[in-house]
Amino acid sequence: MYLFSRLISHASPRRHSFSLSFTLIPHFFSSFSSVCRAEPIFVPSQIPPVPKSVPFTVSLHGHSLQDPYHWMHNTSDPDFLNYLNQENSYAQAFMADTQYLQRTLVAEMKNWMPPKVSTPVERFGPWLYYEYIPEGKEYPVLCRRFNTEKRGWADRFLRIAKAGVRREEILLDWNKVAEKYGYVHVGQCRISPDHNFLAYTLDATGSEQFMLQVKDLRNGCIIPRAPVDGVVSLAWAQDCQTLFYTIADENQRPYRHTSSLHCRLCLARCQVGAIQSTTWQNIFFPGEDTSLQDMDIFNGHLVLSVNKNGFPMICSIDLPINVDCKPQMQIEDLDPWIFPIPSNSCSIEPCSNLDFMNSVYRVVLSSPVIPDIIVDYDMKRRTFLIVQQEEVRCAPGNAKLYSSGYALQHHGIEKVETDQNVELQIWKDFSDTYCCERKEVISHDGVLVPLTILYSQKAWKCGQSPGILHGYGAYGEVLDKSWRVDRLSLLDRGWVMAFADVRGGAGDDPSWHKSGNGLLKQNSIHDFVSCGKYLIDEGYVQRDQMSAIGVSAGCLLIGAALNMLPNLFRAAILKVPFLDILNSLLDPSLPLTVLDYEEFGNPQIKAQFECILSYSPYENIRRGGCHPSVLVTASFNDSRVGVWEAAKWVAKVRDGTCALCSRSVILKTNMTGGHFGEGGRYRQCEETAYDYAFLVKVMGINMN
């Protein structure tokens, strides 16, 4: 459901995780000084933990690599558990002097959030479904009630009578699930077509071994059945008695899966009876500046998610499509209705849209300066309705009000909406308080890399502000730039937030992904470094006040950038980090290894081995030199990125770099959680406050 995925799960998965040169990254370090540049900060009196070192050699393609911390792959080793606990103790001592700041930040973040949040109702058959998070609670409650609008009085009476005295039915309370198991990660929720059953998947350990539950909504009981674990996806048959699901094997891979095809998608069709035929008719093929991302089909409409000129857009096309007279068309030839949006910087995320017969399509719009807006687009009337916008309480400055008469964005081109059928719609944004700029940065090979820069109009000071550069750059995934209220704590104190859309992530077309993966992965790293330099050279961020944040596969990008130019970054945060890429890809027993050959390469092939070796963060830590301060967070039950990757990297940094600098490299491990953590609504505030407090401390910034 929308609310749960939007408010609870922010972590990016490793996978739902330069000019070609085989020269190792240490080649770039010859010009850097080895003099320690660490600022005097409070460090614990205790020395950082020192794990045991066990000789281990990896030999392949003429290379022999020493890996003294390979033993950490055995997570049941008592020495490993003891080491993680010691690191947690050291991290707690290191952060002891930030407790007041953390409490202050948490209080601020909570103060901006309304005490209770809910989604607008979504019509599905005779029911209205919605979610809300009760005041003071962490997780959502899924509810429904009968739709009694626009019906005859007799039908309305019968439906109310059928529902009994209850006006609202609570289908699932994730807070109670969390109380029972101590951990909750929701996978999928599927309502049966007759609305009598709810099938959902639940991870109660953090291992992502989702167990299947089916609830009879007529009596509120869980249907007793043989346990099914490792469920990946769900779908009800039309008979409402049959539930289809896929399960994962012992390596957590679905029994059946389709590898992604990195090519330009086109829209095609065929007769129902000829679905196996090779004579499909192409309807349209996207142009040079346009790529087709996704599609959804309704009774009378086709919805297309498109990226045009680097910006997302959604349009609807009336069905049926009559193109028999033309062999192939452009999207403009199909008379599309391009959904108007407030800004071309908006991200567009479809909601559930469960009802096939509905002509209204619901999406969530968001940008760095626009709190989430839920919009219903009536594809039949070609009008839209703003249903709800995220409330921001006690926000500094004033949100500016805009209406549908104010320049909306169409097809990436600004155009004033003149449709008289469109009722006046109002939304808020904070563009007068916070400036959001989109720049293009020249990378090492002349390619222009999109960079989004966010800062306070009032608090930012040219050349004097600290900054955070976010990056991901893998799997063709979009870097999340949606509204986050917790950013205000730093923005209002003059910080800059920047987002680098490096190659390897999502771009104008699939070539952006292909030019930053496999043998071309170093393009991603150079793009990120170029964006960091740009922020400093153009005065957005003060020199020696730059930090970086990565999540999962994004940490590969950050870790490699720290090795390439350690003096560029003062600090970094690496969350559930993919850092030991070479050793992980050499282990085919790990869940994601074989699937990741397509993204990063297969090290059993010499050229790909040498390419991976040239940038692997773990293999290329600069020995004897200074190292930026780094907060590394991991989860013990992470099935996507092994907890040992974070532990090995921290141990090797401490072992090989400046002893003073490495004391501000800390490892914090959640001993019960998984890749997506376990934080609910308020716990996420605490986690973010911890991250921010670390940056403030190690960068020596006064936050009063």
C-alpha positions as CSV (number, residue, x, y, z in Angstrom):
1,M,0.0,0.0,0.0
2,Y,1.1,3.6,-0.7
3,L,1.5,5.0,2.8
4,F,3.6,2.1,4.1
5,S,6.0,2.2,1.2
6,R,6.2,6.0,1.2
7,L,6.6,6.7,4.9
8,I,8.3,3.6,6.3
9,S,10.7,2.2,3.7
10,H,13.3,4.7,2.3
11,A,16.4,2.4,1.9
12,S,17.5,1.6,-1.6
13,P,18.2,-2.0,-2.3
14,R,21.6,-3.2,-3.7
15,R,19.2,-4.6,-6.3
16,H,15.7,-4.5,-5.4
17,S,21.6,-3.0,-5.5
18,F,36.0,7.1,-17.2
19,S,37.8,5.9,-19.8
20,L,38.3,2.2,-19.7
21,S,41.5,1.5,-17.7
22,F,42.7,-1.5,-15.7
23,T,45.2,0.6,-13.7
24,L,44.5,0.3,-10.0
25,I,43.1,3.3,-8.3
26,P,46.2,3.9,-6.0
27,H,47.8,5.3,-9.2
28,F,45.8,8.5,-8.6
29,F,47.3,9.2,-5.2
30,S,50.8,10.2,-6.0
31,S,50.1,13.9,-5.7
32,F,48.5,13.8,-2.3
33,S,50.2,14.7,1.0
34,S,50.5,12.2,3.7
35,V,50.4,14.8,6.5
36,C,47.4,14.2,8.8
37,R,44.7,16.8,8.3
38,A,42.4,15.6,11.1
39,E,40.8,18.3,13.2
40,P,40.8,17.9,17.0
41,I,37.5,16.3,17.9
42,F,36.4,14.4,20.9
43,V,37.3,10.7,20.7
44,P,36.7,8.0,23.3
45,S,39.5,7.2,25.7
46,Q,39.2,3.6,24.6
47,I,41.0,2.5,21.4
48,P,39.0,1.2,18.5
49,P,38.4,-2.6,18.4
50,V,41.1,-4.6,16.7
51,P,39.8,-7.8,15.2
52,K,41.9,-10.9,14.6
53,S,43.8,-11.3,11.4
54,V,43.8,-14.7,9.7
55,P,45.9,-15.2,6.5
56,F,43.8,-15.8,3.4
57,T,44.8,-15.4,-0.2
58,V,42.6,-15.0,-3.3
59,S,44.4,-16.0,-6.5
60,L,42.9,-15.4,-9.9
61,H,44.1,-14.3,-13.3
62,G,47.7,-13.9,-12.2
63,H,46.7,-11.8,-9.1
64,S,47.2,-12.8,-5.5
65,L,45.1,-10.7,-3.1
66,Q,45.5,-10.9,0.7
67,D,42.2,-10.9,2.7
68,P,43.0,-11.2,6.4
69,Y,39.4,-10.5,7.3
70,H,37.8,-13.1,5.1
71,W,37.0,-15.1,8.3
72,M,34.2,-12.6,9.0
73,H,32.1,-14.2,6.3
74,N,31.3,-16.8,9.0
75,T,28.7,-14.7,10.9
76,S,28.3,-17.5,13.5
77,D,31.9,-17.2,14.6
78,P,31.8,-16.0,18.2
79,D,34.8,-13.8,17.5
80,F,32.8,-12.0,14.8
81,L,29.8,-11.4,17.1
82,N,32.2,-10.1,19.8
83,Y,33.8,-7.8,17.3
84,L,30.5,-6.3,16.2
85,N,29.5,-5.7,19.8
86,Q,32.8,-4.0,20.5
87,E,32.3,-1.8,17.5
88,N,28.8,-0.9,18.7
89,S,30.3,0.0,22.1
90,Y,33.0,2.2,20.5
91,A,30.4,3.9,18.2
92,Q,28.3,4.7,21.3
93,A,31.3,6.1,23.1
94,F,32.3,8.2,20.0
95,M,28.8,9.7,19.7
96,A,28.3,10.3,23.5
97,D,28.9,14.0,23.2
98,T,26.2,14.4,20.5
99,Q,23.3,13.2,22.6
100,Y,21.9,16.7,23.2
101,L,22.2,17.5,19.5
102,Q,20.4,14.3,18.6
103,R,17.5,15.0,20.9
104,T,17.2,18.5,19.5
105,L,17.1,17.3,16.0
106,V,14.6,14.5,16.8
107,A,12.3,17.1,18.5
108,E,12.5,19.4,15.5
109,M,11.7,16.6,13.0
110,K,8.8,15.4,15.0
111,N,7.5,18.9,15.5
112,W,7.2,19.3,11.7
113,M,5.2,16.1,11.4
114,P,1.5,16.0,12.0
115,P,0.5,13.8,14.9
116,K,-1.6,11.6,12.7
117,V,-1.3,10.9,9.0
118,S,-3.6,9.1,6.6
119,T,-4.0,8.4,2.9
120,P,-7.1,9.5,1.0
121,V,-9.6,6.7,0.3
122,E,-9.1,4.6,-2.8
123,R,-12.1,3.1,-4.5
124,F,-11.9,-0.6,-5.3
125,G,-15.2,-2.2,-6.2
126,P,-17.8,-1.4,-3.5
127,W,-15.2,-0.5,-0.9
128,L,-13.0,2.5,0.0
129,Y,-9.6,1.5,1.2
130,Y,-7.2,3.7,3.1
131,E,-4.3,3.7,5.6
132,Y,-3.4,5.8,8.6
133,I,-0.7,6.0,11.2
134,P,-2.3,6.5,14.6
135,E,-1.0,9.3,16.8
136,G,2.2,8.2,18.6
137,K,2.5,5.0,16.6
138,E,5.2,3.9,14.2
139,Y,3.4,1.9,11.6
140,P,0.2,2.1,9.5
141,V,-3.2,0.6,9.9
142,L,-5.0,-0.7,6.8
143,C,-8.7,0.0,6.8
144,R,-11.8,0.0,4.6
145,R,-15.4,1.1,4.6
146,F,-18.3,0.7,2.2
147,N,-18.7,3.2,-0.5
148,T,-22.2,4.7,-0.1
149,E,-21.8,7.7,-2.4
150,K,-23.9,8.3,-5.5
151,R,-26.1,5.3,-5.1
152,G,-29.8,4.8,-4.6
153,W,-31.2,4.8,-1.1
154,A,-32.2,1.2,-1.2
155,D,-28.8,0.0,-2.3
156,R,-27.2,2.2,0.2
157,F,-29.4,0.9,3.0
158,L,-28.6,-2.7,2.1
159,R,-24.8,-2.1,2.0
160,I,-24.9,-0.4,5.4
161,A,-26.9,-3.2,6.8
162,K,-24.5,-5.7,5.4
163,A,-21.6,-3.9,7.0
164,G,-23.5,-4.0,10.3
165,V,-22.8,-1.3,12.9
166,R,-19.2,-1.0,11.9
167,R,-18.4,1.9,9.7
168,E,-14.8,1.1,9.5
169,E,-13.0,-2.2,9.3
170,I,-9.4,-2.6,10.4
171,L,-7.9,-5.1,8.1
172,L,-4.3,-5.1,9.4
173,D,-2.5,-3.2,12.1
174,W,1.2,-3.4,11.6
175,N,1.8,-2.0,15.0
176,K,0.4,-5.1,16.6
177,V,2.4,-7.3,14.2
178,A,5.6,-5.4,15.4
179,E,4.6,-6.0,19.0
180,K,4.3,-9.7,18.4
181,Y,7.5,-10.2,16.5
182,G,9.6,-7.3,17.6
183,Y,10.3,-6.5,14.0
184,V,8.2,-5.8,10.9
185,H,8.9,-5.5,7.2
186,V,5.8,-5.7,5.0
187,G,6.3,-7.2,1.6
188,Q,3.0,-7.3,-0.4
189,C,-0.7,-6.9,0.3
190,R,-3.3,-8.2,-2.1
191,I,-7.1,-8.0,-1.7
192,S,-9.0,-10.8,-3.4
193,P,-11.4,-9.7,-6.2
194,D,-14.4,-10.5,-4.0
195,H,-12.9,-8.5,-1.1
196,N,-13.2,-11.4,1.3
197,F,-9.6,-12.2,1.7
198,L,-6.3,-10.3,2.4
199,A,-3.1,-12.0,1.4
200,Y,0.1,-10.4,2.6
201,T,3.8,-11.3,3.2
202,L,5.7,-10.6,6.3
203,D,9.4,-10.6,7.2
204,A,9.7,-10.9,11.0
205,T,13.5,-11.3,11.2
206,G,15.0,-8.9,8.7
207,S,16.3,-11.8,6.5
208,E,13.7,-11.0,3.8
209,Q,12.4,-14.6,4.1
210,F,8.8,-13.4,3.7
211,M,6.1,-15.7,5.1
212,L,2.7,-15.8,3.5
213,Q,-0.4,-15.0,5.6
214,V,-4.0,-15.1,4.4
215,K,-6.7,-13.4,6.4
216,D,-10.4,-14.1,6.1
217,L,-11.9,-10.6,6.2
218,R,-15.4,-11.9,7.0
219,N,-14.4,-13.2,10.5
220,G,-11.0,-11.5,11.0
221,C,-9.1,-14.9,11.4
222,I,-5.8,-16.0,9.8
223,I,-6.6,-19.0,7.7
224,P,-4.7,-22.0,9.1
225,R,-2.4,-23.5,6.5
226,A,1.0,-25.1,5.9
227,P,3.6,-22.4,6.4
228,V,5.1,-20.9,3.2
229,D,8.3,-19.0,3.5
230,G,10.4,-17.1,1.0
231,V,7.4,-15.7,-0.9
232,V,8.4,-13.1,-3.5
233,S,5.2,-12.0,-5.1
234,L,1.4,-12.6,-5.0
235,A,-1.6,-12.5,-7.3
236,W,-5.2,-13.6,-6.8
237,A,-7.1,-15.6,-9.5
238,Q,-10.5,-14.3,-10.6
239,D,-12.2,-17.2,-8.7
240,C,-11.0,-15.7,-5.4
241,Q,-10.1,-19.1,-4.2
242,T,-6.8,-19.5,-5.9
243,L,-3.7,-17.5,-4.9
244,F,-0.6,-17.5,-7.2
245,Y,2.7,-16.8,-5.6
246,T,6.4,-17.2,-6.4
247,I,8.9,-18.4,-3.8
248,A,12.7,-18.1,-3.6
249,D,15.2,-21.0,-3.6
250,E,17.8,-21.5,-1.0
251,N,19.8,-18.6,-2.4
252,Q,16.8,-16.3,-2.2
253,R,16.3,-16.2,-5.9
254,P,12.8,-16.7,-7.4
255,Y,12.3,-20.0,-9.0
256,R,11.4,-18.2,-12.2
257,H,12.6,-14.8,-13.2
258,T,13.2,-12.8,-16.3
259,S,16.5,-10.9,-16.6
260,S,16.1,-7.2,-17.4
261,L,16.6,-6.3,-21.1
262,H,18.7,-3.2,-21.4
263,C,17.2,-2.0,-24.7
264,R,14.9,0.7,-25.8
265,L,11.3,-0.4,-25.0
266,C,8.5,0.1,-27.6
267,L,4.8,-0.4,-27.4
268,A,3.4,-3.3,-29.4
269,R,0.2,-5.3,-29.7
270,C,-1.3,-8.5,-31.1
271,Q,-4.6,-10.4,-31.3
272,V,-5.5,-12.2,-28.0
273,G,-5.4,-15.5,-29.8
274,A,-2.0,-14.9,-31.2
275,I,-0.1,-13.9,-28.1
276,Q,2.6,-16.5,-28.9
277,S,3.0,-15.1,-32.4
278,T,6.0,-13.3,-33.7
279,T,3.9,-11.0,-35.8
280,W,3.3,-8.3,-33.1
281,Q,2.4,-4.9,-34.5
282,N,4.6,-2.0,-33.2
283,I,2.4,0.9,-32.3
284,F,5.1,3.4,-31.5
285,F,8.8,3.5,-30.9
286,P,10.2,6.2,-28.5
287,G,12.4,8.9,-30.1
288,E,16.0,9.8,-29.3
289,D,15.1,11.9,-26.3
290,T,12.3,9.7,-24.9
291,S,12.3,6.3,-23.2
292,L,9.3,4.2,-22.1
293,Q,9.7,3.2,-18.4
294,D,6.4,1.5,-17.6
295,M,2.8,1.1,-18.5
296,D,-0.6,0.3,-17.0
297,I,-3.8,-0.8,-18.7
298,F,-7.4,0.1,-17.8
299,N,-10.7,-0.6,-19.4
300,G,-10.6,2.5,-21.6
301,H,-7.2,3.9,-21.2
302,L,-3.5,3.1,-21.5
303,V,-1.1,4.8,-19.0
304,L,2.5,5.3,-20.0
305,S,5.4,6.3,-17.8
306,V,7.9,8.1,-19.9
307,N,11.3,9.8,-19.4
308,K,11.7,12.8,-21.8
309,N,14.8,14.9,-21.9
310,G,15.8,13.5,-18.5
311,F,12.5,14.4,-16.8
312,P,9.7,12.0,-15.9
313,M,6.2,12.3,-17.2
314,I,3.0,10.3,-17.4
315,C,0.4,10.3,-20.1
316,S,-2.8,8.5,-20.9
317,I,-4.0,7.3,-24.3
318,D,-7.6,6.4,-25.1
319,L,-8.3,2.7,-25.9
320,P,-8.8,1.1,-28.3
321,I,-5.9,2.4,-30.4
322,N,-6.6,2.4,-34.1
323,V,-3.3,2.3,-35.9
324,D,-3.9,-0.4,-38.5
325,C,-3.4,2.1,-41.2
326,K,0.1,3.1,-40.0
327,P,3.1,0.8,-39.5
328,Q,4.5,2.8,-36.6
329,M,3.8,6.2,-34.9
330,Q,5.3,8.7,-32.6
331,I,3.7,9.0,-29.2
332,E,2.4,12.5,-30.1
333,D,0.4,10.8,-33.0
334,L,-1.7,8.9,-30.4
335,D,-3.3,12.1,-29.0
336,P,-1.9,11.5,-25.5
337,W,-3.0,13.5,-22.5
338,I,0.2,14.5,-20.7
339,F,-0.6,14.8,-17.0
340,P,0.1,18.4,-15.9
341,I,2.5,18.6,-12.9
342,P,3.7,21.6,-10.8
343,S,7.4,21.3,-11.8
344,N,9.6,19.3,-14.1
345,S,11.7,18.5,-11.1
346,C,8.8,16.4,-9.6
347,S,9.2,12.7,-9.1
348,I,6.0,10.8,-10.2
349,E,5.1,7.7,-8.3
350,P,1.9,5.8,-9.2
351,C,-0.4,4.7,-6.3
352,S,-2.1,1.3,-6.1
353,N,-4.8,2.0,-8.8
354,L,-6.5,-1.3,-8.1
355,D,-9.7,-0.9,-10.1
356,F,-9.4,-1.8,-13.8
357,M,-12.7,-0.2,-14.6
358,N,-11.8,3.2,-13.1
359,S,-11.0,6.1,-15.4
360,V,-9.2,8.0,-12.6
361,Y,-5.4,7.4,-12.2
362,R,-3.8,8.4,-8.9
363,V,-0.2,9.4,-8.5
364,V,2.1,11.0,-5.9
365,L,4.1,14.0,-7.0
366,S,7.0,15.2,-5.0
367,S,10.2,17.3,-5.4
368,P,12.9,18.7,-3.1
369,V,10.7,21.8,-2.4
370,I,7.2,20.3,-2.9
371,P,5.8,18.1,-0.1
372,D,4.1,15.0,-1.4
373,I,0.9,15.7,-3.4
374,I,-1.6,13.0,-4.2
375,V,-3.4,13.8,-7.5
376,D,-6.3,12.1,-9.3
377,Y,-6.1,12.4,-13.1
378,D,-9.5,11.8,-14.7
379,M,-8.4,10.2,-18.0
380,K,-11.9,10.4,-19.5
381,R,-12.6,14.0,-18.8
382,R,-8.9,15.0,-19.0
383,T,-9.1,17.0,-15.7
384,F,-7.3,16.5,-12.5
385,L,-8.0,16.9,-8.8
386,I,-5.4,17.5,-6.0
387,V,-6.7,15.1,-3.3
388,Q,-4.2,15.7,-0.5
389,Q,-0.8,17.2,0.2
390,E,1.6,16.3,3.0
391,E,1.2,18.6,6.0
392,V,4.3,20.4,7.2
393,R,3.8,21.9,10.7
394,C,5.8,24.9,12.0
395,A,7.9,25.1,8.9
396,P,10.2,28.1,8.7
397,G,9.2,30.6,6.1
398,N,5.9,30.5,4.3
399,A,4.9,28.0,1.7
400,K,3.9,29.6,-1.5
401,L,0.4,28.8,-2.9
402,Y,0.0,27.9,-6.5
403,S,-3.1,27.1,-8.5
404,S,-3.8,25.3,-11.7
405,G,-3.9,28.7,-13.5
406,Y,-0.2,29.0,-12.6
407,A,2.3,27.6,-15.1
408,L,2.1,23.8,-15.1
409,Q,4.6,21.6,-16.9
410,H,3.6,19.8,-20.0
411,H,6.0,17.5,-21.8
412,G,8.9,19.2,-20.2
413,I,7.7,22.6,-21.6
414,E,6.1,25.2,-19.5
415,K,2.6,25.9,-20.5
416,V,-0.3,27.7,-18.8
417,E,-3.3,25.4,-18.2
418,T,-6.3,27.0,-20.0
419,D,-8.8,24.1,-19.9
420,Q,-12.0,25.6,-18.6
421,N,-13.1,22.2,-17.3
422,V,-10.2,22.1,-14.8
423,E,-11.4,23.4,-11.4
424,L,-9.0,25.7,-9.6
425,Q,-6.5,23.5,-7.7
426,I,-4.2,24.7,-5.0
427,W,-0.9,23.3,-3.8
428,K,2.0,24.5,-1.7
429,D,5.7,24.6,-2.3
430,F,8.6,26.0,-0.5
431,S,10.5,27.4,-3.5
432,D,10.6,30.9,-1.9
433,T,12.3,29.5,1.2
434,Y,14.5,26.8,-0.4
435,C,16.2,27.1,-3.7
436,C,16.3,24.0,-5.9
437,E,18.7,24.3,-8.9
438,R,19.5,21.8,-11.6
439,K,22.9,22.0,-13.1
440,E,24.9,20.0,-15.7
441,V,28.4,19.1,-14.6
442,I,31.2,18.3,-17.1
443,S,32.7,14.9,-16.2
444,H,36.2,13.6,-17.0
445,D,35.2,12.6,-20.6
446,G,33.1,15.7,-21.4
447,V,29.7,14.1,-20.6
448,L,27.2,16.4,-18.8
449,V,26.0,14.9,-15.5
450,P,22.8,16.2,-14.0
451,L,23.2,17.7,-10.5
452,T,20.3,18.9,-8.3
453,I,21.3,21.4,-5.6
454,L,19.1,22.3,-2.7
455,Y,19.7,25.1,-0.1
456,S,18.0,27.7,2.0
457,Q,17.6,31.1,0.4
458,K,18.2,32.7,3.8
459,A,20.7,30.5,5.6
460,W,23.1,29.5,2.8
461,K,26.3,31.5,2.5
462,C,28.4,31.3,-0.7
463,G,31.7,29.5,-0.2
464,Q,31.0,29.1,3.5
465,S,28.4,26.3,3.8
466,P,28.8,22.6,4.5
467,G,27.3,20.2,2.1
468,I,26.1,16.6,1.5
469,L,26.4,14.9,-1.9
470,H,24.0,12.0,-2.4
471,G,24.7,9.3,-5.0
472,Y,23.6,5.8,-6.1
473,G,24.4,5.1,-9.7
474,A,23.5,1.5,-10.2
475,Y,20.8,-0.8,-11.8
476,G,19.4,2.1,-13.8
477,E,17.6,3.2,-10.6
478,V,16.4,6.7,-10.1
479,L,18.1,8.6,-7.3
480,D,15.4,9.6,-4.8
481,K,15.0,13.4,-4.7
482,S,11.5,13.5,-3.3
483,W,10.5,15.8,-0.4
484,R,12.0,14.9,3.0
485,V,10.9,17.0,5.9
486,D,13.9,15.9,8.0
487,R,16.3,17.7,5.6
488,L,15.0,21.1,7.0
489,S,17.1,20.6,10.1
490,L,20.3,21.1,8.1
491,L,19.0,23.3,5.3
492,D,17.9,25.9,7.9
493,R,21.3,25.9,9.4
494,G,23.0,26.7,6.0
495,W,23.8,23.2,4.7
496,V,23.6,22.3,1.0
497,M,22.0,19.0,-0.1
498,A,23.0,17.9,-3.6
499,F,22.0,14.9,-5.7
500,A,24.3,13.5,-8.4
501,D,22.5,11.5,-11.2
502,V,25.7,9.7,-12.3
503,R,25.9,7.2,-15.1
504,G,24.8,3.7,-14.0
505,G,21.5,5.1,-12.6
506,A,18.5,6.3,-14.5
507,G,18.8,8.8,-17.4
508,D,17.3,10.0,-20.6
509,D,17.4,6.5,-22.0
510,P,18.9,3.0,-21.2
511,S,22.3,4.1,-22.5
512,W,22.8,6.2,-19.4
513,H,22.7,3.0,-17.3
514,K,24.9,1.0,-19.7
515,S,27.6,3.7,-19.8
516,G,28.0,3.4,-16.0
517,N,28.0,-0.4,-15.4
518,G,30.1,-3.4,-16.2
519,L,33.4,-2.4,-17.8
520,L,32.3,1.3,-17.7
521,K,31.6,1.4,-14.0
522,Q,34.4,3.9,-13.3
523,N,32.4,6.5,-15.2
524,S,30.0,6.5,-12.3
525,I,32.8,7.3,-9.9
526,H,34.3,10.0,-12.0
527,D,30.9,11.6,-12.4
528,F,30.4,11.7,-8.7
529,V,33.8,13.2,-8.0
530,S,33.2,15.8,-10.7
531,C,30.0,16.8,-9.1
532,G,31.7,17.1,-5.7
533,K,34.4,19.4,-7.3
534,Y,31.8,21.5,-9.0
535,L,30.0,22.2,-5.7
536,I,33.2,23.5,-4.2
537,D,34.6,25.3,-7.2
538,E,31.3,27.1,-7.7
539,G,31.0,28.2,-4.1
540,Y,28.0,26.1,-3.1
541,V,30.0,24.2,-0.5
542,Q,33.0,25.3,1.5
543,R,36.2,23.6,0.7
544,D,37.0,20.8,3.3
545,Q,33.3,20.8,4.3
546,M,32.0,18.3,1.8
547,S,30.4,15.0,2.9
548,A,28.8,12.2,1.0
549,I,26.0,9.7,1.6
550,G,25.3,6.4,-0.1
551,V,23.0,3.5,0.5
552,S,23.6,-0.2,-0.4
553,A,25.0,-0.3,-4.0
554,G,25.4,3.5,-3.7
555,C,28.1,2.9,-1.1
556,L,30.2,1.3,-3.8
557,L,30.2,4.7,-5.6
558,I,31.0,6.6,-2.4
559,G,33.7,4.2,-1.2
560,A,35.5,4.2,-4.6
561,A,35.3,8.1,-4.6
562,L,36.9,8.2,-1.2
563,N,39.7,6.1,-2.4
564,M,40.1,8.2,-5.6
565,L,40.1,11.6,-4.0
566,P,40.2,11.4,-0.2
567,N,40.9,15.1,0.2
568,L,37.7,16.0,-1.6
569,F,35.4,14.7,1.2
570,R,35.7,15.5,4.9
571,A,33.2,12.8,5.9
572,A,30.8,10.2,4.6
573,I,27.9,8.0,5.7
574,L,27.7,4.4,4.3
575,K,24.4,2.6,5.0
576,V,24.1,-1.2,4.5
577,P,27.1,-0.8,2.3
578,F,28.2,-2.8,-0.7
579,L,32.0,-2.4,-0.4
580,D,33.6,-5.8,-0.9
581,I,32.4,-6.2,-4.4
582,L,35.2,-8.4,-5.8
583,N,35.0,-11.0,-3.1
584,S,31.2,-11.1,-3.1
585,L,31.1,-11.6,-6.9
586,L,33.6,-14.4,-6.5
587,D,31.1,-16.2,-4.3
588,P,28.2,-17.6,-6.4
589,S,26.5,-19.0,-3.3
590,L,25.5,-15.5,-2.2
591,P,21.9,-14.6,-3.2
592,L,22.6,-11.7,-5.6
593,T,26.0,-12.7,-7.1
594,V,24.8,-14.4,-10.3
595,L,22.2,-11.7,-10.9
596,D,24.8,-9.0,-10.4
597,Y,27.1,-10.3,-13.1
598,E,24.9,-8.3,-15.5
599,E,25.4,-5.1,-13.5
600,F,29.0,-5.2,-12.4
601,G,30.6,-8.1,-14.4
602,N,31.8,-11.6,-13.8
603,P,35.2,-11.7,-12.1
604,Q,35.8,-15.2,-13.5
605,I,36.4,-13.3,-16.8
606,K,39.8,-11.7,-16.7
607,A,38.9,-8.3,-18.3
608,Q,36.0,-8.0,-15.9
609,F,38.0,-9.1,-12.9
610,E,40.6,-6.5,-13.6
611,C,38.0,-3.8,-14.1
612,I,36.3,-4.6,-10.8
613,L,39.6,-4.8,-9.0
614,S,40.5,-1.3,-10.3
615,Y,37.7,0.4,-8.3
616,S,36.6,-2.1,-5.5
617,P,36.4,0.0,-2.3
618,Y,37.8,-2.8,-0.1
619,E,40.8,-3.6,-2.4
620,N,41.8,0.0,-3.0
621,I,42.0,1.6,0.5
622,R,45.0,3.9,0.5
623,R,47.5,2.5,3.0
624,G,49.3,5.0,5.2
625,G,47.3,8.0,4.2
626,C,44.7,10.1,5.8
627,H,41.1,9.0,5.6
628,P,37.8,10.9,5.8
629,S,35.6,10.3,8.9
630,V,33.0,7.7,8.1
631,L,29.9,6.4,9.8
632,V,29.1,2.9,8.6
633,T,25.8,1.3,9.5
634,A,24.9,-2.4,8.9
635,S,22.3,-4.9,9.7
636,F,23.2,-8.4,11.0
637,N,20.4,-10.2,9.1
638,D,20.9,-8.4,5.8
639,S,20.4,-10.9,3.0
640,R,21.3,-8.5,0.2
641,V,24.6,-7.1,1.5
642,G,26.4,-9.3,4.0
643,V,27.2,-7.6,7.3
644,W,30.8,-8.7,6.9
645,E,31.2,-6.2,4.0
646,A,30.9,-3.3,6.4
647,A,32.9,-4.9,9.1
648,K,35.8,-5.9,6.8
649,W,36.0,-2.5,5.3
650,V,36.1,-0.7,8.6
651,A,38.8,-3.1,10.0
652,K,40.9,-2.6,6.9
653,V,40.6,1.2,7.0
654,R,41.7,1.1,10.7
655,D,44.5,-1.3,9.9
656,G,46.0,0.6,7.0
657,T,45.3,4.3,7.2
658,C,46.3,7.2,9.5
659,A,45.8,6.0,13.1
660,L,44.4,9.4,14.1
661,C,42.0,9.7,11.2
662,S,40.7,6.2,11.4
663,R,39.5,6.7,15.0
664,S,36.6,8.7,13.5
665,V,35.6,5.8,11.3
666,I,32.9,4.0,13.3
667,L,30.7,1.0,12.7
668,K,27.2,0.7,14.0
669,T,25.4,-2.7,13.5
670,N,21.7,-3.4,14.0
671,M,22.0,-6.9,15.5
672,T,18.3,-7.8,14.7
673,G,17.4,-5.9,11.5
674,G,17.7,-6.5,7.8
675,H,18.6,-4.5,4.7
676,F,15.7,-2.2,5.1
677,G,16.1,-1.6,8.8
678,E,13.3,-1.7,11.2
679,G,12.4,2.0,11.8
680,G,8.9,3.2,11.7
681,R,7.7,6.8,11.5
682,Y,9.5,8.1,14.5
683,R,12.5,5.7,14.6
684,Q,13.5,7.1,11.2
685,C,13.7,10.5,12.8
686,E,16.1,9.1,15.4
687,E,18.2,7.4,12.7
688,T,18.5,10.5,10.6
689,A,19.3,12.6,13.7
690,Y,22.1,10.2,14.5
691,D,23.5,10.5,11.0
692,Y,23.3,14.3,11.0
693,A,24.9,14.5,14.5
694,F,27.8,12.5,13.2
695,L,28.4,14.8,10.3
696,V,28.2,17.9,12.5
697,K,30.7,16.5,15.0
698,V,33.4,15.2,12.6
699,M,33.1,18.3,10.4
700,G,33.5,20.6,13.5
701,I,30.4,22.6,12.8
702,N,28.6,24.7,15.5
703,M,24.9,23.9,15.2
704,N,23.7,26.4,17.9
